[in-house]
């Protein structure tokens, strides 16, 4: 079940950001606005390709340490304004405080987004929400840097309660502390849980920040589309090799056009009767297996409770670390031998162990009363 059911007052995405490609929203542009020439030229090429609905560019760039490229601020907004005038493309920029909101509105930015580093701070989000009261402008909210769904939901709620009804969430991956091939781990289950909590909330994927490398972005974009996201945000630069930030994850306009052309949009269902019947049959098999799993889990917890009582009688601790490590090792090996991904087996074992510890603790507590 989702963490919570979100009850938001929303305007449908189609009323404020129409689909521009096979029913999907496409947002593209450079990581950072670096010069008037770079911004305008990128916008021109993207507009000519006609595979874009919203032009993005970083005007204020939050950086971990000073000295890195932090954007050109108000000067860059002038460049974006010019790009909009020449191409007609609506604009979106990242904002992190009330002053950013004021300047973005002053220069006619059409859509705002709150970045991952800002989403983590409820004080900053509330400052932005307060600045937006009485303003009718769409806002997109990226997930927080770390995998915290409640923090993401909280940011969305704060902005919505300020009166912003044109809202979307952006999935840009998470920092987990574990090294992977990705810049930010996708952790698809988190945006799926958000979508389950509020199906009407538009969800856009930013595969550029998830991958961190151009070669990883096409597969990530396709995976996102297969999970029924409402759109993609992809970074595009006329010459990525000289980009002042995130050079490795930006496409040239030509390669961006190729990327979009090669993506496949799949339907949520099919009118084919044979397909429908076969799918129902397979789902019945899944339902039967799930019923067996639930019964097996119930039996397992009954045995765990008996073990807890037995340990209580003999003064033995709940946690038996050697036994736990042996279960983790043996079950993981058994699962891998049957073709089950090791990560899935580890997560399953950890979940079962957590349930076992809780059950034995409950048993011992009741016996001790």
N, C-alpha and C positions, 0 to 999 in steps of 0.2 A: 504493500500500500504506500502511496505517496506520503511524504512527511506531513503534509497538510493539504486540504483542498483550498485552492485559491479562488476567491470570489472577487473578480476585478470588473470594473466598469470600463469596457473597451469599445473602441471603434474598429470595425474589421479592417484588416491590412489593405484589402483591395480599394478602400475608400481614401487611403492616404499615401499608399505606395504601390501602384498597380504593377502587376507582373509584366515583365518585359521579355521573358524567354520561356516558352512552353509552360506557362503557369507559375513560373518562379521569378522571384525578385533577384536582380543582380546588382551588387554594389562593388565598385572597383575604383582604383586610383592608387597613388603612391603612398607608401608608409608615411613619408613626411613631405610637406610642401617646402621645396628647397630653393626654388627660384621662380620668377614669373614665367620664364621660358619653359621650364620643366613642367609646371602646373598646366599651363595653357596647351602645350604640345600634347601632353598625356590626355587631356580632356578632348582635344580635337580628334585624336586617333581613336579613342574609345567611342566617341559620338559617331564617327564615321562607320565603325564596325556595327553599330546599332545593337549591341549586346550589353547594355547597361541601363539601369534605371536610376542610379544614384551615384554621384561622383564623390569619392572619399579622399581625404588627405589629412595628415596630422599637422596641426598648427601649433599645439602645445604638446611636447613629447616628454612624458615623465621618465626620468632616468634614475637608476639606482645611485649613481655617483655623479658629482658635478664634473663638467668638462666635456661630457658627451653632447651630441647634437640634441638640443632641447626645443627645436622649432623656432620659427620667426614671429610667432604671435600675430599681432594686429596687422603687420605688414603682409603676412601670408594670406590673411583674410581678404586683402585687397586683390591679390593675385587670383584667389578663388572666385571672387566677385566678377573679375574680368573673364575667367573661364566660363562662368555661368552665362554671362552676357553673350559670349561668342558662340557657345554650343547649345545653350538652352538646358543643359543638364542641371538638375537640382543637386544641392550640396549637402554633405554631412561632415561634421567634424567632432572630435572628442573634446569634451569639456570636463573640468575637474573641480570647478568652484563657481561661485556666483559671478565673479568678474568675467570669467570665460563665457558664461551664459549671456551676460549683457553685451559683450562684444560680438558674439556669434549672431545674436538677434539684430544688432546694429548693421551688420554687413549682409543680412539677408540669407543666412544659412537656413536651409529648409528642414533638416533633421539633425538632432543632436544625438551623440552617443556617450555613455558613461563607460569608461575603461575599467579593466580588471583591477588595476591598482586603486581605483577610487571606490569601486563596489565593496571592497573589503572594509571601508571605514564608514560606519553609519552616520557619523557627524558630517562628513563631506557630502554624503548622499542627501542628508537632510538639508544642508545648506543649498544644494542645487535645487532640491524640491521646493524649498521656500522661495527661491529666486524665480521659479517657474509658475508660481501661483498666478492665475489670471491670464496665462499665456497659452495659446492654442498652437502647440508645436509638437511634432512627434519626437519620441525619445526611445532610443535603443539601449539596452543595458547588458553589458558583457558580464559573463560569470566572474566571480572573484578568482584571484590567482590560485588559491588553494581550494580543494574540493569540499566546499561547504554549501550545500543546497539551501539551507536556512538563510544564510547570508545573502545569497542571490535573490531568494524570495523576498527577503526584507527590503532590499533595495527597490525591487519592482513595486512592492506595496507602498513604500514611501512616496515614490514618484506618482503613482496612481492616485493616492490620497491627496496629492497637491492639485489634482484636477486634470492631470495629463491622461487622456483616454486613448491616445494613439501611441501604443506601446509595442515593443518587440524585445525579445531576448536574443542575445548573441552568444553562441557557444564557441569559445576560442581555446578550449583545452585548459588543463590544470597542472600546476607544479606539484609534484608528489614527493620530491626528494629522492626518487628512484630513477636511475639513468635508463633511458630508452632511446630508440631511434628518433623520437619526436622531441621537438622543442618543448611542447606541453602535451601531457598525456591526454588522449581523447576522452577517456572515461565516459563512453557513450551512455552508460546507465543513468548518469546524473541529468543530462538534458532530457532523456526519455522520462525520467521521474518528474521533472518540471512540467513537461508536456502532459503527463498523466494527471498532474495536479490541476492544470488549467489548459484544457485542450484548445480553447479559443485564443490563447496567447501565441502570437506568431513567433517562430523559432528560426533564426538565421545562423548559419555555420560560417565560421572564419577559419578555413583550412590553412591559410597562410601562417597564422600564429600557432596552430596546432603542429603543423609539420616543421616549420622553420627552414625547410629546404624545398626548392622547386620540384625535385624529383618525387617527393612524397605527396605533394598537394593533389595531383589528379586522383589518386586512389582515395584520399580522404574526402575530396569533394564528391566522388561517386558514392562513397559509403554514406555520407550525409544525405544525399538525395534519396538513397535507398531506404533511409530512415524517415523519409517524408518531411524534411525540413522545408521551410517556405522560401528559402533563398540562400545565396552565398555572398560572402564578402571576401574579395580577393585583391591582393596588393599588386599594382601594376606600375612600372617605371619605364621611361623611354630608354634608359641605359642602366640597368640594375648594377652593373659592375662598379659604377661610380656613386651609387646611392649613399647618402650620409647615414642611413640607418637601415637595418634589416635587409641588406643587399641580397643575401642568399635565398630569401623567400619571395622575391618579387619577380614577376613575369614582364617581358616586353609586351606591348599591346598585341603584336602579332602572335606571340605564344599564348597569350591570354585568349585570343580569338580561337586558336587551335584547341586549347583546353576545353572551352565551352562547347565547341563543335563536336568533340569526342565524348562528351558526357551523355549518359542515357537516362531518360526519364521513364520510370516504370509506374504502372498504374497501381492504385490501392486495391483494385479487385479486377474481376473479369466476368464478362457476360457469357463466356463459354460454359455450356452446361456440363460437359465432360470434366472440364477443369474443376468446376464447383463441386461436383459429386466426389471426385478423387480427393479434393482438399478436405471435404467434410469427413471422408473415411479416415484420412490420415489424422485429422484432429481428434476423431473418436479414439484412435489408438493412443494419442498423446493423453487424452482425458483418462483412459484406463490406466496407463502407466503412472500418471500423477496420483491417481487414487491409491495405487499400490505403494507408491513412495510415502504418501501421507500415513497409510496404515503402518508401514515399516518404521517411520519416524515415531509414531505413537508407541509402538512396541519397544523401540530403542529407549525412549524416555522412561518407560515403565521399568526397564532393567536398570537404567541409570539411577532411578529413585531407590531401587532395592540396594544398589551399590552404596548409595549415600547412607542408608540406614545401617548397612553392614559396617561401613567405616566409622560411623558414630558409635556403634556398640563397642568397637575395638580401639577407639581413640586414635584413629588414623586421619591424616590430613586429607582435605579434598583434592588438592593438586598433587598429582604424581608425575613429576616432570619427565622422568624416563619413559613412563607409559605414554604420555602425550607425544613425545618426540618419535616414539616407535610407531604410533598410530599415524602421525603425519607422514612419516617416511613410507610405511608399508602401503597405506591407502593411496598415496600419490603415485607410487610405483605401479600399483594395481590399475589405477585409472589410466596412466600413460600407456600401459600394456594393452589397454582396450581402446586406445585412440582418443582419450579424453585429455584436453589441454592441461598441462601441469598447473597453470595459474588457477584454472577453474577448480581443480582438486584441492589446492591449498586453501582457496577461499571457502570451499564447502567444508573441509575439515575444521577450519577455524570457526565457522558458524556453528557446526555441531558441537565443538568443544566448548564454545561459549554457552550454548544451551545446556550442556551437561553440567558445567560449573554452576550455573544458575539453579538448575534443578536440585543438585546435591546440596547447595547452600540453603535452599528453601526447606528441604527435608530435615537437615540438621538443625535449622533454626526452630522449626516446629517441634522437633523432639526435645529441644533444649528448654522450651517454654514451660 
